[in-house]
Every structure is written in structure tokens, then in C-alpha cells.
């Protein structure tokens, strides 16, 4: 019979992809990789590949790019931000940095579009150009659903 397990409420921040699950028997310290000697299956983490997926955009022009990952879908969204995973705060907020980047259409949020050559396309500024200040921003991902396939 199976046993339910959890890593708690903390979000998984690893790269999207398949991972092997290994088991460590009760009575062992279970702190070193060699103590997890029994392969018990595969776990799929849904999400973007966490490598340097660089997108270059110019203020005054539309912007587009591609993102790849594991079980991404056209129900997912991307957001340009100073920080990922922080709550949006009403202006003025007692912080020195704000998640939203002014100057991106639709508050910087776009859906993933067509799937081409192993990656999803996305774009900002098809009807209005980007007017954001030059800088280095984060590209944050949000799952539209968590059902693979």
C-alpha cells in the first residue's frame, strides 16, 4: 500500500523536468545521497527550464521570445517583474522595489502562445510598443493548470 508524503507548503523552485525518486529506509540517517539507494519511481516537476533564457527587448518596439520547459501550456502566463513570487502591493507601498515594471503592455503579463520547435512563443507590444525604462528584469512564470499533457 502507498504512503502519502509532502515537502510541506514551500513551493518547489527547481527546474521543470523529470526527476528520479529514491527511498531511504527507516533507521538510516537519510542525509547523504548514497543512503537513498532504492529507486522508487519518477516525479515530474511542471515548469520552465531554469537556465539562462535571455530575452532582449528595446523600449519603443514590440518584444517577443521563446521559453522552454516541462509540460508548459498555452494556459500558462509570463510576467516581467523586478521580483518573482512577491505579492502585488498597492501604490505607494513601503518597499524600494515593486513587482510590476511600468511600460509593458497588460501590466507585463502575457500568455504563452504557439509551440514551435520545442518552445512556447510569447510577445508584448503587438498593439502598443514597450515604453519601459532600460534595465535587467526577471521573467516570472505562472502555471495556468497543473495537469500534464
C-alpha positions as a LaTeX table, in Angstrom:
\begin{tabular}{lrrr}
\hline
Residue & $x$ (\AA) & $y$ (\AA) & $z$ (\AA) \\
\hline
Unk1 & 0.00 & 0.00 & 0.00 \\
Unk2 & 1.15 & 3.55 & $-0.69$ \\
Unk3 & 2.10 & 6.25 & 1.72 \\
Unk4 & 1.43 & 9.95 & 1.23 \\
Unk5 & 4.36 & 12.30 & 1.65 \\
Unk6 & 4.93 & 16.03 & 1.34 \\
Unk7 & 7.74 & 18.55 & 1.32 \\
Unk8 & 5.41 & 20.96 & 3.12 \\
Unk9 & 3.89 & 24.22 & 1.90 \\
Unk10 & 7.09 & 25.62 & 0.43 \\
Unk11 & 7.00 & 26.00 & $-3.35$ \\
Unk12 & 9.22 & 23.76 & $-5.47$ \\
Unk13 & 11.63 & 26.07 & $-7.27$ \\
Unk14 & 13.66 & 23.52 & $-9.20$ \\
Unk15 & 13.79 & 23.39 & $-12.96$ \\
Unk16 & 10.83 & 21.81 & $-14.73$ \\
Unk17 & 11.59 & 18.26 & $-15.82$ \\
Unk18 & 11.54 & 14.59 & $-14.82$ \\
Unk19 & 13.36 & 13.55 & $-11.64$ \\
Unk20 & 14.04 & 10.11 & $-10.13$ \\
Unk21 & 12.64 & 9.48 & $-6.65$ \\
Unk22 & 14.86 & 7.43 & $-4.35$ \\
Unk23 & 13.98 & 5.92 & $-0.98$ \\
Unk24 & 15.94 & 5.71 & 2.26 \\
Unk25 & 14.93 & 3.12 & 4.87 \\
Unk26 & 13.88 & 3.99 & 8.41 \\
Unk27 & 16.86 & 3.70 & 10.74 \\
Unk28 & 19.34 & 5.37 & 8.37 \\
Unk29 & 20.36 & 9.00 & 8.76 \\
Unk30 & 18.95 & 9.74 & 5.26 \\
Unk31 & 21.15 & 12.80 & 4.81 \\
Unk32 & 23.56 & 11.61 & 2.09 \\
Unk33 & 22.69 & 10.66 & $-1.46$ \\
Unk34 & 24.24 & 7.17 & $-1.13$ \\
Unk35 & 21.75 & 6.37 & 1.68 \\
Unk36 & 18.85 & 6.77 & $-0.79$ \\
Unk37 & 19.69 & 3.50 & $-2.56$ \\
Unk38 & 16.28 & 2.31 & $-3.84$ \\
Unk39 & 14.82 & 3.89 & $-6.99$ \\
Unk40 & 11.05 & 4.06 & $-6.44$ \\
Unk41 & 9.86 & 6.00 & $-9.47$ \\
Unk42 & 9.75 & 9.23 & $-11.39$ \\
Unk43 & 8.41 & 12.64 & $-10.40$ \\
Unk44 & 7.59 & 15.29 & $-12.99$ \\
Unk45 & 8.02 & 18.94 & $-11.99$ \\
Unk46 & 5.89 & 21.12 & $-14.26$ \\
Unk47 & 7.58 & 24.39 & $-15.12$ \\
Unk48 & 10.13 & 26.26 & $-17.18$ \\
Unk49 & 13.69 & 25.09 & $-17.60$ \\
Unk50 & 15.72 & 27.14 & $-15.12$ \\
Unk51 & 18.67 & 28.10 & $-17.20$ \\
Unk52 & 19.62 & 31.45 & $-18.65$ \\
Unk53 & 16.76 & 32.00 & $-21.06$ \\
Unk54 & 17.75 & 35.51 & $-22.10$ \\
Unk55 & 15.29 & 37.79 & $-23.87$ \\
Unk56 & 16.43 & 41.14 & $-25.27$ \\
Unk57 & 13.86 & 43.91 & $-25.85$ \\
Unk58 & 14.13 & 47.58 & $-26.81$ \\
Unk59 & 11.93 & 50.35 & $-25.48$ \\
Unk60 & 9.73 & 51.78 & $-28.24$ \\
Unk61 & 9.36 & 48.41 & $-30.02$ \\
Unk62 & 7.40 & 45.18 & $-29.63$ \\
Unk63 & 9.14 & 42.36 & $-27.78$ \\
Unk64 & 8.89 & 38.62 & $-28.32$ \\
Unk65 & 10.73 & 35.48 & $-27.32$ \\
Unk66 & 10.59 & 31.79 & $-26.53$ \\
Unk67 & 10.60 & 29.80 & $-23.30$ \\
Unk68 & 11.03 & 26.07 & $-22.88$ \\
Unk69 & 10.28 & 23.75 & $-20.00$ \\
Unk70 & 8.40 & 20.64 & $-18.93$ \\
Unk71 & 4.65 & 20.35 & $-19.56$ \\
Unk72 & 4.22 & 24.06 & $-20.25$ \\
Unk73 & 0.94 & 25.01 & $-21.94$ \\
Unk74 & $-0.84$ & 27.87 & $-23.67$ \\
Unk75 & $-2.78$ & 28.28 & $-20.39$ \\
Unk76 & 0.41 & 29.47 & $-18.65$ \\
Unk77 & 1.49 & 33.10 & $-18.24$ \\
Unk78 & 4.71 & 35.10 & $-18.03$ \\
Unk79 & 5.22 & 38.41 & $-16.24$ \\
Unk80 & 8.08 & 40.88 & $-16.47$ \\
Unk81 & 8.97 & 41.92 & $-12.93$ \\
Unk82 & 11.67 & 43.19 & $-10.62$ \\
Unk83 & 11.00 & 40.17 & $-8.38$ \\
Unk84 & 9.15 & 36.88 & $-8.86$ \\
Unk85 & 6.76 & 35.43 & $-6.31$ \\
Unk86 & 6.04 & 38.57 & $-4.29$ \\
Unk87 & 2.50 & 39.86 & $-3.76$ \\
Unk88 & 1.41 & 42.89 & $-5.74$ \\
Unk89 & 1.17 & 45.85 & $-3.43$ \\
Unk90 & $-0.99$ & 48.93 & $-3.79$ \\
Unk91 & 0.84 & 52.15 & $-4.57$ \\
Unk92 & 2.53 & 53.59 & $-2.55$ \\
Unk93 & 3.92 & 50.57 & $-0.76$ \\
Unk94 & 6.69 & 50.63 & 1.83 \\
Unk95 & 9.24 & 48.93 & $-0.43$ \\
Unk96 & 12.12 & 50.16 & $-2.51$ \\
Unk97 & 11.25 & 47.81 & $-5.41$ \\
Unk98 & 7.89 & 46.99 & $-6.94$ \\
Unk99 & 6.99 & 43.75 & $-8.75$ \\
Unk100 & 5.32 & 45.38 & $-11.76$ \\
Unk101 & 7.50 & 47.08 & $-14.37$ \\
Unk102 & 5.84 & 50.23 & $-15.78$ \\
Unk103 & 5.89 & 50.46 & $-19.57$ \\
Unk104 & 4.97 & 46.88 & $-20.51$ \\
Unk105 & 1.51 & 46.38 & $-22.04$ \\
Unk106 & $-1.03$ & 44.43 & $-19.95$ \\
Unk107 & 0.98 & 45.08 & $-16.73$ \\
Unk108 & 3.73 & 42.91 & $-18.22$ \\
Unk109 & 1.59 & 39.76 & $-18.17$ \\
Unk110 & 1.28 & 37.64 & $-21.34$ \\
Unk111 & 0.00 & 34.13 & $-22.10$ \\
Unk112 & 2.25 & 31.57 & $-23.73$ \\
Unk113 & 1.39 & 31.34 & $-27.41$ \\
Unk114 & 2.14 & 28.79 & $-30.11$ \\
Unk115 & 4.50 & 25.88 & $-29.53$ \\
Unk116 & 7.30 & 25.90 & $-32.12$ \\
Unk117 & 10.45 & 23.75 & $-32.24$ \\
Unk118 & 10.27 & 22.67 & $-28.58$ \\
Unk119 & 9.47 & 26.07 & $-27.04$ \\
Unk120 & 6.49 & 28.36 & $-26.47$ \\
Unk121 & 6.41 & 31.81 & $-28.03$ \\
Unk122 & 5.29 & 34.96 & $-26.20$ \\
Unk123 & 5.14 & 38.64 & $-27.08$ \\
Unk124 & 4.48 & 42.12 & $-25.72$ \\
Unk125 & 3.67 & 45.20 & $-27.71$ \\
Unk126 & 1.82 & 43.86 & $-30.74$ \\
Unk127 & $-0.69$ & 46.72 & $-30.48$ \\
Unk128 & 1.40 & 49.19 & $-28.47$ \\
Unk129 & 5.18 & 49.28 & $-28.07$ \\
Unk130 & 7.05 & 48.74 & $-24.83$ \\
Unk131 & 7.89 & 52.02 & $-23.12$ \\
Unk132 & 9.70 & 50.59 & $-20.07$ \\
Unk133 & 12.99 & 52.05 & $-18.92$ \\
Unk134 & 16.09 & 50.13 & $-19.90$ \\
Unk135 & 17.20 & 47.60 & $-17.32$ \\
Unk136 & 17.50 & 43.95 & $-16.39$ \\
Unk137 & 14.21 & 42.39 & $-15.34$ \\
Unk138 & 13.07 & 38.93 & $-14.29$ \\
Unk139 & 10.75 & 36.78 & $-16.37$ \\
Unk140 & 8.30 & 35.10 & $-13.96$ \\
Unk141 & 6.15 & 32.07 & $-14.84$ \\
Unk142 & 2.68 & 31.14 & $-13.57$ \\
Unk143 & 1.00 & 27.80 & $-14.29$ \\
Unk144 & $-2.41$ & 28.10 & $-15.90$ \\
Unk145 & $-3.13$ & 24.49 & $-14.89$ \\
Unk146 & $-1.19$ & 21.68 & $-13.30$ \\
Unk147 & $-2.46$ & 18.80 & $-15.43$ \\
Unk148 & 0.36 & 17.40 & $-17.62$ \\
Unk149 & $-0.25$ & 16.83 & $-21.30$ \\
\hline
\end{tabular}
